[in-house]
Amino acid sequence: MRNVAPQLKRSSSNYLYAACLQQGNAIVGTGSGDKFTIAARHSISIIISVTSKPNETPSPTVAPPVTPLDALAGIIDLSDLLAGTADLSVILSQTAQHVARLLNAKACGIRLLNEETGELVIAAAHNLSDTYINKGPVLVHNNPVDLAALGGETVYIADVASDPRVVYPAQARAEGLVSGVCAPMTYRGRTVGVIRVYAGKKREFKAQDQALLRSAGTHAAAGIIEAQLLEERRTTERHRRQMSYAGDIQRRMIPDRPPNHPFVVFGCVYNPSLDVGGDFYDFIELPAGTIGFTIADVVGKGIPAALLMASARSALHAFAVNEREVTDVMASVNRHMCRDTLLNEFATIFYGIFDADDRVLRYVNGGHDPPLLLRGDEFTELDAGGMVIGVEPELIFDEEVVTLEPGDVIVFYTDGVLDAMNFQGEHFGRKRLRESIRKHRDLAPNVFAEQIKWDTRRFAGLAPQTDDITIVVARVKQTT
């Protein structure tokens, strides 16, 4: 600050302006970022425009005028204070104290606008009692002073106890407040609230006082907006980490490799559209070497779908090891889901058992997209079963038994495959899926499943994946 004084003594307002800008850039620019440098330039411009005018003789009600040096020093000090913290409460508290001291005011209050309710909520105060602070809500629609300030005006109040625009005059009188001025807190076109200063006696706030208050409001608004953006970034990062952890946990529920089976080889693809998703598939080891298999899709995406998926998977595991018939397993899972879900929460589930002794698949389909059995050049849809799971607790399901032959291929999938969409709004659909199965049928099951996935991606091009994609290929081994 000592380096500024000699320059401020020069008479030329243009030289003063240049010196202020130079010093402001040098000092303010060392803060947390360009936001304070920009705010400082704007503030200094306003201050110079009013303080370079000839001084008027002060009246008895006028406080000692704010000199250019006082104004610049005050703004730079405030910039340094705000640049040193990202804590919103500290920013506001320091601003209120600093402004009151700089303007020789009795008190200062800062209110932030709640855009949803239209209320100006007290955020910081200097030398105001709790009784006054908590006097009642300050609503913009019935408060002419704050409404004008939010519109960009600086509003002077000669006597808060008698001015008809004041909403709480009696409380102001009891607090010992007489004159006041209210200014917007605006930065880059965004107004976040208002800042008020009060005198304890009749006082005329001169143009330079009002300019200084507006400048302080600009700096505070810059700090507030930056603090809010920083908190939003931190919150977003916390959510991102939580989603990533949830995704890790969910992926551990998906088998890392398919099981060995006497006459079936499996290949699998699991590709959620988000960190977590509502698709799942699983293998369940059952007595006598048989393998239970399920593929499912629960309604929705993200965390809600992942939680519903976990519930369905746990229920299916629990009932599969205790129930022999696939229809009994599905009925038990359905009752469980009906108890634990809302009306708009449901799942589609396919459940089947590959026997170890016979080349037989016993299955039930609870509203899931029917798997496709390719034998020779003919497709068969495995659609026997019933409705979706979690809607009607007393559903009765039908079982179908399929005798498998060497070379048979069954492709299980979720609706993310069929619903993959290109930029023309076309879906991949069942016809393209069948073509993809025919094209890749001779590949190893794991490569087979991957190629179906890549066919959907090539079809969609650069269009984003909007749904989870799960594909499981089961190939019946050739006899030896």
matplotlib code that plots the C-alpha trace (Angstrom):
import matplotlib.pyplot as plt

x = [0.0, 2.9, 3.8, 0.3, 0.3, 2.8, 1.0, -2.4, -1.2, -0.9, -3.7, -4.4, -7.4, -6.2, -2.8, -4.6, -6.8, -3.7, -1.9, -4.8, -5.2, -1.5, -1.5, -4.8, -3.6, -0.3, -1.9, -5.3, -3.9, -1.9, -5.1, -7.0, -7.7, -8.8, -12.2, -10.7, -8.6, -11.7, -13.7, -11.0, -10.8, -14.5, -14.5, -11.6, -13.3, -16.4, -14.4, -12.3, -15.3, -16.8, -13.8, -12.2, -15.0, -14.5, -15.2, -18.3, -18.3, -19.7, -22.9, -23.2, -24.9, -22.2, -19.5, -15.8, -15.5, -13.8, -10.6, -9.3, -6.5, -9.0, -11.2, -8.4, -6.8, -10.1, -10.9, -7.4, -7.6, -11.0, -9.7, -6.8, -9.2, -11.5, -8.7, -7.3, -10.3, -12.9, -15.1, -18.4, -19.2, -15.7, -16.0, -19.3, -18.3, -15.1, -16.9, -19.5, -16.8, -14.5, -17.2, -18.6, -15.2, -14.3, -17.5, -17.5, -20.9, -22.6, -23.6, -23.6, -25.8, -25.5, -28.5, -28.4, -31.3, -33.1, -34.3, -36.8, -38.6, -37.9, -36.5, -33.4, -31.7, -29.3, -25.9, -23.6, -23.9, -21.7, -22.9, -26.6, -28.3, -29.9, -33.3, -33.0, -31.5, -34.4, -37.1, -38.9, -38.6, -37.4, -39.3, -38.4, -41.9, -43.0, -39.7, -39.2, -35.7, -34.3, -36.3, -34.7, -31.2, -31.6, -32.6, -29.2, -29.9, -28.1, -30.9, -30.3, -32.6, -32.5, -34.4, -35.2, -37.8, -40.0, -39.3, -42.5, -40.3, -38.9, -40.7, -39.6, -39.3, -40.1, -37.4, -34.9, -35.7, -35.2, -31.9, -30.7, -30.4, -31.1, -29.8, -28.8, -27.8, -28.5, -26.5, -26.6, -24.1, -23.6, -20.7, -20.7, -24.4, -25.5, -26.9, -26.7, -28.0, -27.8, -25.4, -26.6, -24.8, -26.4, -25.5, -26.5, -27.5, -28.8, -26.2, -26.0, -24.1, -22.2, -21.7, -18.2, -19.6, -22.3, -19.7, -17.5, -20.4, -21.2, -17.6, -17.5, -20.7, -19.1, -16.0, -18.2, -20.4, -17.3, -16.1, -19.6, -20.0, -16.5, -17.1, -20.4, -18.8, -16.0, -18.5, -20.4, -17.2, -16.4, -19.9, -19.8, -16.4, -17.7, -20.7, -18.4, -16.2, -19.3, -20.7, -17.3, -17.2, -20.7, -19.8, -16.8, -19.1, -21.7, -19.2, -18.0, -21.6, -21.1, -19.2, -15.6, -15.7, -18.4, -18.5, -17.4, -20.3, -20.3, -21.9, -22.3, -19.7, -20.5, -19.3, -20.4, -20.4, -21.5, -21.4, -23.4, -24.1, -23.2, -20.9, -23.8, -26.7, -29.8, -28.7, -27.2, -26.5, -25.3, -24.6, -25.7, -24.1, -26.8, -26.7, -25.6, -23.5, -26.4, -26.0, -28.6, -28.5, -30.2, -30.2, -32.3, -33.0, -34.6, -36.4, -34.4, -30.8, -28.1, -28.2, -31.9, -31.7, -28.5, -30.1, -33.1, -30.8, -29.0, -32.3, -33.5, -30.1, -30.0, -33.6, -32.9, -29.8, -31.6, -34.6, -32.7, -30.7, -33.9, -36.4, -36.1, -38.6, -37.8, -41.4, -41.3, -38.1, -39.6, -42.8, -40.9, -38.7, -41.8, -43.5, -40.3, -40.1, -43.8, -43.2, -40.1, -40.8, -43.1, -45.7, -43.4, -40.4, -40.2, -37.8, -37.7, -36.0, -35.1, -34.1, -33.1, -31.3, -28.8, -28.9, -25.6, -26.7, -29.1, -28.8, -31.8, -32.6, -35.6, -36.5, -39.1, -39.2, -40.6, -41.3, -37.7, -36.7, -36.9, -33.4, -32.8, -32.0, -30.3, -30.4, -29.3, -30.7, -33.9, -34.4, -36.7, -37.7, -37.6, -40.6, -42.5, -43.2, -45.3, -45.4, -42.7, -41.5, -42.6, -46.1, -48.6, -47.7, -49.9, -48.6, -48.4, -45.5, -45.1, -42.0, -40.7, -38.2, -35.9, -33.8, -30.6, -28.6, -24.9, -24.0, -27.1, -26.4, -28.5, -28.1, -29.4, -29.5, -31.0, -33.0, -30.0, -29.0, -32.3, -32.6, -29.2, -29.9, -28.1, -28.3, -31.2, -33.3, -33.3, -33.0, -30.7, -33.7, -34.4, -33.7, -30.2, -29.6, -30.5, -28.2, -25.4, -25.9, -25.8, -22.7, -20.7, -22.1, -18.9, -16.8, -15.8, -18.7, -16.7, -15.7, -19.2, -20.7, -18.2, -18.8, -22.6, -21.8, -19.5, -22.2, -24.5, -21.7, -20.9, -24.6, -24.9, -21.7, -20.8, -24.3, -23.9, -24.9, -28.1, -28.8, -27.0, -25.9, -25.6, -25.0, -24.5, -23.9, -24.3, -23.0, -23.8, -20.7, -20.3, -20.3, -16.9]
y = [0.0, 2.4, 2.4, 3.7, 7.0, 9.0, 8.2, 9.1, 12.6, 13.6, 15.8, 14.0, 11.7, 9.8, 9.2, 8.3, 5.8, 4.2, 4.0, 2.4, -0.2, -0.9, -1.4, -3.2, -5.7, -6.2, -6.8, -8.3, -10.4, -12.3, -13.7, -16.9, -16.0, -13.6, -13.1, -10.7, -8.8, -8.3, -7.2, -4.8, -3.2, -2.7, -1.3, 1.0, 2.4, 3.3, 4.8, 6.9, 8.2, 9.6, 10.5, 12.5, 15.1, 18.3, 17.8, 19.5, 21.1, 18.5, 19.3, 18.5, 15.2, 14.1, 11.8, 12.6, 11.8, 8.7, 9.7, 8.0, 6.4, 5.1, 3.7, 2.0, 0.7, -0.6, -2.4, -4.0, -5.0, -6.6, -8.4, -9.8, -11.0, -12.7, -14.2, -15.9, -18.2, -20.3, -20.5, -18.8, -17.9, -16.4, -14.4, -12.9, -12.2, -10.5, -8.4, -7.1, -6.1, -4.6, -2.5, -1.2, -0.1, 1.4, 3.5, 4.5, 2.9, 1.6, -1.7, -3.8, -6.7, -9.1, -11.1, -13.7, -14.4, -17.7, -17.9, -20.6, -18.8, -15.2, -14.6, -12.6, -14.7, -13.2, -14.5, -12.2, -9.2, -6.8, -5.0, -6.1, -7.8, -11.3, -9.7, -7.5, -10.1, -12.5, -9.9, -11.7, -12.8, -10.4, -11.2, -9.5, -9.0, -6.8, -5.0, -2.0, -1.2, -4.7, -5.2, -2.0, -3.1, -6.5, -4.6, -2.9, 0.3, 1.7, 2.8, 5.5, 5.7, 9.0, 7.7, 4.0, 4.6, 6.9, 5.8, 4.0, 1.6, 0.1, -3.1, -3.2, 0.4, -0.2, -2.8, -0.5, 2.3, -0.1, -1.2, 2.4, 2.6, 5.9, 6.3, 3.5, 2.5, -0.8, -2.0, -5.1, -7.9, -8.5, -10.2, -10.8, -10.2, -12.5, -10.8, -13.1, -10.7, -7.3, -5.5, -2.8, -0.4, 1.7, 4.9, 5.4, 9.1, 11.1, 10.8, 11.5, 8.8, 10.6, 9.2, 7.9, 6.1, 4.4, 3.6, 2.0, -0.1, -1.2, -2.2, -4.2, -5.9, -6.8, -8.3, -10.2, -11.5, -12.7, -14.6, -16.0, -17.3, -18.8, -20.5, -21.9, -23.2, -24.7, -26.5, -27.7, -29.1, -30.8, -32.2, -33.5, -35.1, -36.8, -38.1, -39.3, -41.2, -42.7, -43.8, -45.3, -47.2, -48.5, -49.6, -51.5, -53.3, -54.1, -55.5, -57.9, -59.3, -60.1, -63.4, -62.8, -66.0, -68.5, -71.9, -75.2, -77.4, -80.9, -79.9, -76.1, -73.4, -69.8, -66.4, -63.2, -59.4, -56.9, -53.2, -50.7, -47.3, -45.6, -46.6, -48.7, -50.2, -52.4, -55.4, -58.5, -62.1, -64.9, -68.6, -70.6, -73.9, -76.4, -80.0, -82.9, -80.6, -78.7, -75.0, -72.3, -69.3, -66.0, -62.8, -59.8, -56.2, -54.0, -50.8, -47.5, -46.6, -45.6, -46.0, -46.9, -49.5, -50.9, -51.3, -53.0, -55.3, -56.2, -57.1, -59.2, -61.0, -61.8, -63.1, -65.3, -66.8, -67.5, -69.2, -71.1, -73.2, -74.2, -74.7, -77.4, -76.2, -73.2, -72.0, -72.1, -70.1, -67.4, -67.3, -66.8, -64.1, -62.3, -62.3, -60.9, -58.2, -57.3, -56.8, -54.7, -52.5, -49.7, -50.0, -48.5, -50.7, -54.1, -56.4, -58.8, -62.1, -65.2, -68.2, -71.6, -74.7, -76.6, -80.2, -82.0, -85.5, -84.7, -82.1, -80.2, -76.7, -76.1, -72.4, -69.8, -66.3, -63.5, -60.9, -60.8, -60.3, -63.9, -65.5, -66.8, -70.4, -71.0, -74.5, -75.0, -71.9, -71.6, -69.4, -70.3, -67.7, -68.9, -67.0, -69.4, -68.1, -65.1, -61.4, -59.1, -59.5, -57.3, -56.3, -59.0, -61.2, -64.2, -64.7, -68.3, -69.1, -71.7, -73.8, -75.1, -77.9, -77.6, -80.6, -79.3, -80.7, -80.4, -77.1, -75.3, -71.7, -69.7, -65.9, -64.2, -60.4, -57.4, -54.7, -52.4, -54.5, -54.0, -50.4, -49.3, -46.3, -44.4, -40.7, -41.3, -42.6, -46.2, -49.1, -52.0, -54.3, -58.0, -58.4, -57.0, -59.1, -62.3, -61.3, -60.7, -64.1, -65.9, -64.0, -64.9, -68.3, -70.2, -68.0, -69.0, -68.0, -65.2, -63.7, -64.3, -62.2, -59.4, -59.3, -58.8, -55.9, -54.4, -54.8, -52.6, -50.1, -49.9, -49.5, -46.7, -45.0, -42.0, -41.9, -42.3, -45.6, -44.9, -48.3, -51.2, -54.0, -57.6, -60.5, -64.2, -66.8, -70.5, -73.1, -76.8, -78.8, -81.2, -84.8, -86.6]
z = [0.0, 0.6, -3.1, -4.0, -2.0, -4.0, -7.2, -5.8, -4.9, -8.6, -9.9, -13.2, -12.9, -15.9, -14.3, -11.1, -12.9, -14.6, -11.3, -9.6, -12.3, -12.3, -8.5, -8.5, -11.1, -9.3, -5.9, -6.7, -9.5, -6.9, -5.5, -6.3, -9.9, -12.6, -10.9, -8.4, -11.0, -13.2, -10.2, -9.1, -12.5, -12.6, -9.0, -9.6, -12.7, -10.7, -7.8, -10.1, -11.9, -8.8, -6.7, -9.6, -9.4, -7.4, -3.7, -2.3, 1.1, 3.4, 5.3, 9.0, 8.1, 5.8, 7.1, 6.2, 2.5, 1.3, -0.4, -3.6, -1.5, 1.0, -1.7, -3.6, -0.4, 0.9, -2.4, -2.6, 1.1, 0.5, -2.6, -0.6, 2.1, -0.4, -2.4, 0.7, 1.3, -0.4, 2.7, 1.9, 5.5, 6.0, 2.7, 3.8, 7.4, 6.4, 3.7, 6.2, 8.8, 6.2, 4.5, 7.8, 8.9, 5.5, 5.3, 9.0, 9.2, 12.4, 10.9, 7.7, 6.6, 3.7, 2.4, -0.3, -2.7, -2.5, -6.1, -5.3, -2.5, -3.4, 0.1, 0.9, 3.6, 6.1, 5.4, 7.4, 9.7, 11.5, 14.6, 14.2, 17.1, 16.8, 17.6, 14.5, 12.3, 13.1, 12.9, 10.1, 6.5, 3.9, 0.7, -2.5, -3.9, -1.0, -0.4, -2.8, -1.5, -2.1, -5.3, -6.7, -5.6, -7.2, -10.4, -10.3, -8.4, -5.4, -3.0, -0.4, 2.7, 4.6, 7.6, 7.9, 10.6, 8.5, 4.9, 3.6, 1.5, 4.7, 5.7, 9.4, 10.5, 14.2, 14.5, 12.7, 15.2, 18.1, 16.7, 16.5, 12.7, 11.0, 7.5, 5.2, 1.6, -0.2, -3.2, -5.4, -5.2, -8.9, -10.8, -14.6, -14.9, -12.0, -8.9, -5.8, -3.1, -1.6, 0.8, 3.2, 5.5, 8.2, 10.1, 13.7, 12.9, 10.0, 7.3, 3.6, 1.8, -1.0, -4.5, -3.7, -0.6, -2.8, -5.5, -2.9, -1.5, -5.1, -5.6, -2.4, -3.5, -6.8, -5.0, -2.6, -5.4, -7.2, -4.1, -3.5, -7.0, -7.0, -3.6, -4.9, -8.1, -6.0, -3.7, -6.8, -8.2, -4.9, -4.6, -8.2, -7.5, -4.3, -6.3, -9.0, -6.6, -4.9, -8.2, -9.1, -5.8, -6.3, -9.8, -8.4, -5.9, -8.6, -11.0, -8.3, -8.4, -12.0, -12.6, -13.7, -15.7, -16.7, -15.1, -16.6, -17.8, -19.3, -22.5, -22.7, -23.2, -22.3, -23.4, -21.7, -22.1, -19.5, -20.5, -18.3, -19.8, -16.4, -13.6, -12.2, -14.0, -13.8, -15.9, -14.5, -15.3, -13.0, -12.8, -9.7, -8.9, -8.0, -6.7, -9.0, -11.2, -12.7, -13.4, -12.8, -15.1, -15.0, -17.0, -15.9, -16.5, -13.8, -14.6, -14.7, -14.6, -12.2, -8.4, -8.1, -10.7, -9.2, -5.8, -7.3, -9.2, -6.0, -4.3, -7.2, -7.5, -3.8, -3.8, -6.9, -5.3, -2.1, -3.7, -6.4, -3.9, -2.0, -4.8, -7.4, -9.9, -12.0, -11.8, -8.0, -8.0, -10.2, -8.2, -4.9, -6.5, -7.8, -4.3, -2.8, -5.4, -4.9, -1.2, -1.5, -4.5, -5.6, -8.3, -10.9, -10.0, -11.7, -13.4, -16.4, -15.4, -17.4, -15.2, -16.5, -15.4, -17.6, -16.5, -16.2, -17.3, -20.1, -22.8, -21.4, -20.5, -18.2, -18.1, -17.2, -18.7, -16.5, -19.2, -20.4, -24.1, -25.4, -25.9, -29.4, -30.0, -33.3, -34.6, -38.2, -39.9, -37.7, -34.7, -31.8, -29.2, -25.6, -24.3, -22.1, -18.6, -17.7, -16.9, -15.6, -12.0, -9.1, -10.2, -9.4, -6.3, -7.2, -10.8, -12.0, -14.4, -17.1, -17.6, -20.9, -21.4, -24.4, -25.5, -26.8, -29.7, -30.5, -32.2, -30.9, -30.0, -27.5, -27.3, -24.1, -24.1, -22.5, -24.3, -24.5, -27.5, -29.3, -28.3, -29.5, -31.7, -34.5, -35.3, -37.7, -34.7, -36.0, -33.4, -33.9, -33.4, -33.6, -37.3, -37.1, -34.0, -35.8, -38.7, -36.2, -34.6, -38.0, -39.0, -35.8, -34.9, -35.6, -33.3, -29.7, -27.4, -25.7, -29.0, -30.3, -27.5, -28.1, -31.8, -31.2, -28.9, -31.5, -34.2, -32.0, -31.6, -35.3, -36.0, -33.5, -34.6, -32.4, -30.8, -27.0, -25.4, -23.5, -21.9, -20.3, -22.7, -21.5, -23.8, -22.9, -25.5, -24.7, -27.3, -27.0, -27.5, -30.4, -29.4, -29.5]

ax = plt.figure().add_subplot(projection="3d")
ax.plot(x, y, z, "-o")
ax.set_aspect("equal")
plt.show()
